[in-house]
Amino acid sequence: MDKLQGFAEFIEEKRAAWHVPGIAVAIVKDDEVIFSQGFGQRNVEDDLPVTPETIFAIGSSSKAFTATSAAIAVEDGKLEWDKPVRDYLPHFKMKDDFASEHMTVRDLLCHRSGLPRHDLAWYNSPATREQLIERVRYLEPSRDFRTYLQYQNLMYMTAGYLTGFVEESTWEDVVRERIFKPLGMTHSQFSVDESQQTDNYAMPYNEKDDKVFKTEFRNITTVGPAGSINSNLIDMIEWVKLQLNKGKVGEQTVFSEETANQLHSPQMIAADPLWEMVFGVKLISYGLGWFINPYHDQVMLHHGGNVDGFSALISFMPGINAGVVVLTNLDHTSLPHVIVHTLYDRLLGAEEKDWHSHFKDFRDKMMAAAKEAQSKSEESRIQGTQPSHALDAYVGEYENPGYGILSVTQSGEETLQSSYNNISARLEHYHYDVFDLVNDLLDARLKTVFHTNAEGQISSIDVPFEPATGKPITFTRKSDS
């Protein structure tokens, strides 16, 4: 195909420019795979190449599978799009009573719950899905219900759990039996523990200060419906074909055309200017498991995925009957967007924009903003102060009903450490009873404030785990600490 001339060389050039160890790209047009190729290494240390069979974590690209599994339950008569979740799960509750009573399956799937991300409430948590759903009632909203799109993983976890519940099964089994099997997606599964049992899987990598390093696999099966699927080009291209064929695979119907229209139609406008900066276009909306936006004179549907060490982007354009799968093994890289946007420019015969520079500029602005914030933090520090108590007085367990337990321990005479969801961080004294919680895994420094009660004892900690609420998460000292 003339429009793909030199495209493999373009991918390899940009892969090197973005420091991505390995990438796999597939293109389908008019129900035919016209490109499927791996580039770079799935395992740098052992010099193992990426192939179309290489398995990657697809992260939040899993959300479209969750929305589809819910749609299948709707077709089965087990769910209704606009019926309250509490009609199925009476114990479901939000902090906002109106949201508790009126939250529907549709609301769960189009990010309009009123909750910001609250990702640290679940990330690496030992809690079960049921326990995390119970904790949702304690999480602070930052917007009114149904007024604003705020990307939310716990709501997708809830939607997947609900689908499994009404089908008298699990989310995993519904997806496996009703989607993977009819599509022949035999390489796909739900855990990085499973993917590592195969003979062709990508290792996860991260980047800091222009240096790429291997990172740890992160098992996120607890919030699986929000992003735990692992797959490869061979399987994911069948998924894209299913979307383009509006629910049909051959003569078999996985979901109806009416359902396809529900999944692929805008439900909420993405009003945050950040989305425009990320995608480089205006008028972005969210359907059920898919972002939707105009692109030139066509409509593009897509969903990215970022999970420790991996970035993916699944996309299709119904008007030209084409779709693209991009899988990489580098954390939070914009390379998939560079490739997808450039490819659609070519397929549409449009002027080819320098998407490489667009996304590089965006990344550089974000990094500069982070450095400026850190610089301002240092300027605000009051020198020559000390904590109000001896360090051992801060040691103990602190609890928040929505977030669980944060532990503070002492290491040596002058150092405090914290542990939250089995992730350790240093507590470096900033001034007075304010400490910087320094989390190397998340590359974050969070201003953590200890509070004293009337008896002079350290009684609670405020940690800004969710900035969107405008208030810190308060962990209260457990009585037995």
C-alpha positions in Angstrom: 0.0 0.0 0.0 1.6 3.3 -1.2 0.4 5.2 1.9 2.5 2.9 4.1 5.7 3.4 2.1 8.5 4.1 4.5 6.2 3.7 7.5 8.2 0.9 9.1 11.3 3.2 8.9 9.2 6.0 10.5 8.2 3.8 13.4 11.8 2.7 14.0 13.1 6.2 13.9 10.5 7.5 16.4 11.0 4.4 18.6 14.6 5.4 19.0 13.8 9.1 19.5 11.3 8.3 22.3 13.7 5.8 23.9 11.1 3.0 23.7 12.7 -0.5 24.1 10.0 -2.3 22.1 6.9 -1.6 20.1 4.4 -3.7 18.1 2.1 -2.1 15.5 -0.7 -3.6 13.5 -3.1 -1.9 11.0 -6.4 -3.3 9.6 -8.1 -1.9 6.6 -11.3 -3.2 5.0 -11.1 -6.3 7.3 -7.6 -7.1 6.1 -4.4 -6.9 8.1 -2.2 -4.6 6.0 0.6 -4.2 8.5 1.8 -6.2 11.5 5.3 -5.9 12.8 7.4 -5.7 16.0 10.3 -3.3 16.5 13.1 -3.2 19.1 13.3 -5.5 22.1 10.8 -7.1 24.4 13.6 -7.9 26.7 16.6 -5.5 26.5 18.8 -7.5 28.9 18.5 -10.8 27.0 18.3 -9.0 23.6 14.9 -10.7 22.7 13.0 -9.1 19.8 9.4 -7.9 19.7 7.2 -10.0 17.3 3.5 -9.8 16.5 3.0 -12.6 19.1 4.7 -10.7 22.0 2.3 -10.1 24.9 2.1 -6.6 26.4 -0.1 -5.2 29.2 -2.7 -3.0 27.5 -3.7 -1.1 30.7 -6.8 1.0 30.4 -7.5 -0.1 26.9 -9.2 -2.9 28.9 -12.0 -0.5 29.7 -13.6 -1.1 26.3 -13.8 -4.8 27.1 -15.5 -4.0 30.4 -18.1 -1.7 28.7 -18.7 -4.5 26.2 -19.1 -7.1 28.8 -21.7 -4.9 30.5 -23.4 -4.4 27.1 -23.6 -8.2 26.7 -25.3 -8.4 30.2 -27.8 -5.7 29.0 -28.5 -7.9 25.9 -29.0 -10.9 28.2 -31.6 -8.9 30.1 -29.4 -9.0 33.3 -28.7 -5.3 33.3 -30.3 -2.0 32.1 -28.1 0.9 31.1 -30.1 3.5 33.0 -31.2 1.5 36.1 -29.6 2.4 39.4 -26.6 0.3 40.4 -28.2 -0.1 43.9 -31.1 -2.1 42.3 -28.4 -4.8 41.7 -25.9 -4.1 44.5 -28.0 -2.7 47.4 -24.8 -2.0 49.4 -23.3 0.3 46.8 -22.9 3.8 48.2 -21.2 7.0 47.3 -20.4 9.8 49.7 -23.0 11.9 47.9 -26.5 10.5 48.7 -28.0 11.7 45.4 -25.2 9.9 43.5 -25.8 6.8 45.6 -29.4 6.6 44.7 -29.1 7.5 41.0 -25.8 6.1 39.8 -26.4 3.9 36.8 -24.3 1.4 34.8 -24.0 4.1 32.1 -22.7 6.6 34.7 -20.1 4.1 35.8 -18.8 3.6 32.3 -18.6 7.3 31.1 -16.7 8.8 34.0 -19.4 11.1 35.4 -19.6 9.9 39.0 -18.3 13.1 40.5 -15.2 11.4 41.9 -11.7 12.3 40.8 -9.2 9.5 40.2 -8.4 8.6 43.8 -6.0 6.1 42.3 -3.8 5.7 45.4 -6.9 4.3 47.2 -6.4 1.1 45.1 -2.9 1.1 43.6 -1.0 -1.9 45.0 -3.7 -2.3 47.6 -4.2 -5.7 49.3 -7.9 -5.0 49.5 -10.4 -7.1 47.4 -12.8 -5.7 44.9 -15.6 -6.0 47.4 -13.6 -4.1 50.0 -12.7 -1.4 47.5 -16.3 -1.0 46.5 -17.3 -0.7 50.2 -14.6 2.0 50.6 -16.0 4.1 47.7 -18.6 5.7 50.1 -15.8 7.4 52.0 -14.1 9.0 48.9 -14.5 12.7 48.5 -16.1 13.9 45.2 -14.7 17.0 43.5 -17.6 17.7 41.1 -21.3 17.3 41.2 -22.7 14.0 39.9 -23.1 13.9 36.1 -21.7 17.4 35.5 -18.1 16.7 34.5 -16.0 14.0 33.0 -13.4 12.8 35.5 -11.5 9.7 34.6 -12.2 7.1 37.3 -10.8 3.6 37.6 -12.8 2.5 40.7 -16.1 3.0 38.8 -14.9 0.7 36.0 -13.9 -1.9 38.6 -17.4 -1.6 40.0 -18.9 -2.0 36.6 -16.9 -5.1 35.9 -17.8 -6.6 39.3 -21.4 -5.8 38.8 -21.4 -7.5 35.3 -19.9 -10.6 36.8 -22.4 -10.5 39.7 -25.5 -10.3 37.5 -24.2 -13.0 35.2 -23.5 -15.2 38.3 -19.9 -15.4 37.2 -16.9 -13.0 37.3 -15.8 -10.2 35.0 -12.9 -12.3 33.8 -15.1 -15.3 32.9 -17.6 -13.1 31.1 -14.9 -11.5 29.0 -13.2 -14.8 28.4 -16.3 -16.7 27.3 -18.3 -14.0 25.6 -15.5 -12.0 23.9 -12.1 -13.8 23.8 -13.5 -17.1 22.7 -15.7 -16.0 19.8 -12.8 -13.8 18.6 -10.2 -16.5 19.0 -8.2 -14.3 21.4 -6.3 -17.3 22.8 -3.2 -15.3 23.8 -5.0 -12.8 26.0 -5.4 -13.0 29.8 -6.0 -10.9 32.9 -2.8 -10.8 34.9 0.9 -10.1 34.4 1.5 -13.2 36.5 -0.2 -15.2 33.7 1.6 -13.3 30.9 4.9 -14.3 32.4 4.0 -17.9 32.1 4.1 -17.6 28.2 7.2 -17.9 26.1 6.9 -14.5 24.4 6.1 -11.5 26.7 7.5 -8.0 27.0 9.4 -6.8 30.1 8.3 -3.5 31.6 10.5 -0.4 31.4 10.5 3.2 32.7 12.4 6.3 32.0 13.8 9.1 34.2 16.3 11.8 33.2 16.5 10.3 29.7 17.6 6.9 31.1 15.5 3.8 30.5 15.5 1.1 33.1 13.7 -2.1 33.8 10.9 -1.8 36.3 8.7 -4.3 38.2 5.5 -5.9 36.8 2.5 -4.5 38.7 -0.4 -7.0 39.2 -3.6 -4.9 39.2 -6.1 -7.7 39.0 -8.0 -6.3 41.9 -9.1 -3.4 39.7 -8.9 -5.7 36.7 -11.9 -4.3 34.8 -10.2 -0.9 34.8 -7.0 -2.2 33.1 -5.5 -5.6 33.7 -5.8 -7.3 30.3 -2.6 -8.5 28.5 -2.6 -9.2 24.8 -0.7 -9.1 21.5 -1.2 -7.8 18.0 -2.8 -11.0 16.7 -5.5 -10.9 19.3 -6.1 -7.1 19.5 -6.5 -6.8 15.7 -9.5 -9.2 16.0 -10.9 -6.9 18.7 -10.5 -3.9 16.4 -12.2 -5.8 13.5 -15.1 -6.5 15.9 -15.6 -2.8 16.5 -15.5 -2.0 12.8 -18.0 -4.8 12.0 -20.3 -3.5 14.8 -20.3 -6.6 16.9 -20.0 -9.3 14.3 -17.2 -11.8 13.7 -17.9 -13.7 10.6 -21.5 -14.9 10.8 -21.5 -14.8 14.6 -22.8 -11.8 16.6 -21.0 -10.9 19.8 -23.1 -7.9 20.3 -25.8 -6.2 18.2 -25.4 -3.2 16.0 -27.7 -1.3 18.4 -25.3 -2.0 21.2 -22.4 -1.0 19.0 -24.1 2.4 18.5 -24.4 2.7 22.3 -20.8 1.9 22.9 -19.5 4.1 20.1 -21.7 7.2 20.7 -20.7 10.2 22.8 -22.0 10.1 26.4 -19.9 12.9 28.1 -17.9 15.8 26.8 -14.3 15.9 27.9 -14.3 19.6 28.9 -10.8 19.7 30.6 -8.4 21.6 28.4 -5.8 19.0 29.2 -7.5 16.5 26.9 -7.2 18.9 24.0 -3.5 19.2 24.8 -3.1 15.4 25.1 -4.9 14.5 21.9 -4.2 17.6 19.8 -7.8 18.1 18.8 -11.0 19.8 20.1 -14.4 18.4 20.8 -13.3 15.3 22.6 -16.0 13.1 24.2 -16.3 9.7 25.9 -18.6 6.9 24.9 -18.7 3.7 26.8 -15.1 2.5 27.0 -14.0 4.7 24.1 -12.8 8.3 23.6 -14.4 9.8 20.6 -13.3 12.9 18.6 -13.5 14.3 15.0 -10.3 13.9 13.0 -10.2 15.8 9.7 -13.6 14.9 8.2 -13.8 11.5 10.1 -14.6 10.3 13.6 -11.9 8.5 15.5 -12.5 6.2 18.4 -9.6 5.2 20.7 -8.5 4.3 24.1 -5.0 4.4 25.5 -3.6 2.3 28.3 -0.8 3.0 30.8 0.2 0.6 33.5 3.6 0.2 35.1 6.1 -0.3 32.3 3.7 -0.4 29.4 1.8 2.0 27.2 -0.8 1.1 24.5 -3.3 2.7 22.2 -6.2 1.0 20.4 -7.9 3.0 17.7 -10.4 2.7 14.8 -12.0 5.0 12.3 -15.3 3.6 11.0 -15.6 6.0 8.1 -12.6 4.6 6.4 -13.0 1.1 7.8 -9.5 1.1 9.4 -8.0 0.5 12.8 -4.7 0.6 14.5 -3.1 -1.3 17.5 0.1 0.0 19.1 1.7 -1.8 22.1 4.9 -0.7 23.8 6.9 -1.6 26.9 7.7 1.8 28.2 5.7 3.6 30.9 3.6 6.6 29.9 5.2 7.2 26.5 3.4 9.3 23.9 4.9 7.3 21.0 1.6 5.4 20.4 -0.2 8.7 19.8 2.6 9.9 17.4 2.2 6.7 15.4 -1.6 6.6 15.3 -2.1 10.2 14.4 0.6 10.1 11.7 -0.9 6.9 10.2 -4.4 8.4 10.0 -3.0 11.5 8.3 -1.5 9.2 5.7 -4.6 7.0 5.3 -6.8 10.1 4.9 -4.5 11.7 2.4 -4.3 14.7 4.7 -1.3 16.9 5.3 1.0 15.0 7.7 1.4 17.0 10.9 4.6 16.8 12.9 3.0 14.9 15.8 6.4 13.9 17.1 7.1 17.6 18.0 3.6 18.2 19.2 3.8 15.4 21.8 7.4 16.2 22.7 6.4 19.8 23.4 3.5 18.6 25.6 5.8 16.3 27.6 8.4 19.1 28.0 5.7 21.5 29.3 4.5 19.0 31.9 8.1 18.3 33.0 8.9 22.0 33.3 5.7 22.6 35.3 6.7 19.9 37.7 10.2 21.3 38.2 8.7 24.8 38.7 6.4 23.4 41.4 9.3 21.8 43.2 11.3 25.0 43.0 8.5 27.0 44.6 8.2 24.4 47.3 11.8 24.9 48.2 11.3 28.6 48.3 8.4 28.3 50.7 10.4 26.2 53.2 11.1 27.8 56.6 14.7 27.1 57.5 16.0 26.3 61.0 12.8 24.6 62.3 12.4 21.1 63.8 9.6 18.7 64.5 7.5 19.4 67.7 8.1 15.8 69.0 10.9 13.3 69.2 10.7 11.2 66.0 9.5 8.1 67.8 6.3 9.9 68.8 5.3 9.9 65.1 5.6 6.2 64.8 2.3 4.2 64.5 -0.5 3.2 62.3 -2.9 5.7 60.8 -6.2 4.9 59.1 -8.6 6.4 56.6 -11.8 4.6 55.8 -11.5 5.1 52.1 -7.8 4.6 51.8 -6.9 2.0 54.4 -3.8 2.1 56.6 -0.6 4.2 56.4 2.2 3.1 58.7 5.0 5.3 60.0 8.2 3.7 61.3 11.5 5.0 62.4 14.8 4.0 60.7 17.8 5.0 62.8 17.8 8.1 65.0 17.0 10.7 62.4 14.8 9.1 59.8 11.1 8.4 59.4 9.6 6.1 56.8 6.0 5.4 55.7 4.4 2.3 54.2 1.2 2.5 52.4 -0.3 -0.4 50.3 3.1 -2.1 50.7 4.9 0.8 49.1 7.6 2.3 51.2 8.5 6.0 51.1 10.9 8.3 53.0 9.5 11.1 55.3 12.0 13.9 55.0 11.6 16.8 57.4 10.5 20.0 55.6 9.6 22.4 58.4 7.8 22.2 61.8 5.5 19.2 61.6 5.5 19.1 57.8 7.4 16.3 56.1 8.0 15.5 52.4 6.7 12.0 51.7 9.2 11.0 49.0 8.0 8.1 46.9 10.6 6.9 44.4 8.3 4.4 42.8 5.8 7.1 41.8 8.5 9.8 41.5 6.5 12.0 43.9 7.1 14.4 46.8 4.0 15.0 48.8 3.7 17.5 51.6 2.6 15.5 54.6 1.3 17.2 57.8 1.2 15.7 61.3 -1.3 17.0 63.7 -1.3 17.1 67.5 -4.4 16.6 69.8 -5.2 18.4 73.0 -3.1 16.0 75.0 -0.1 16.8 73.0 0.0 13.5 71.1 0.4 13.1 67.4 -3.1 12.2 66.4 -3.4 12.3 62.6 -1.6 12.8 59.2 -2.8 14.8 56.2 -1.5 13.5 52.9 -2.4 15.1 49.5 -3.1 11.8 47.8 -5.9 13.3 45.7 -5.2 17.0 44.8 -8.4 17.3 42.7 -10.5 17.4 45.9 -8.7 20.5 47.2 -8.2 18.9 50.5 -5.8 16.2 51.9 -6.6 12.7 52.8 -6.7 12.5 56.6 -5.3 9.4 58.3 -6.3 9.2 62.0 -4.0 7.4 64.4 -5.3 4.0 65.5 -6.0 3.8 69.2 -3.6 0.9 69.7 -0.7 2.8 68.1 
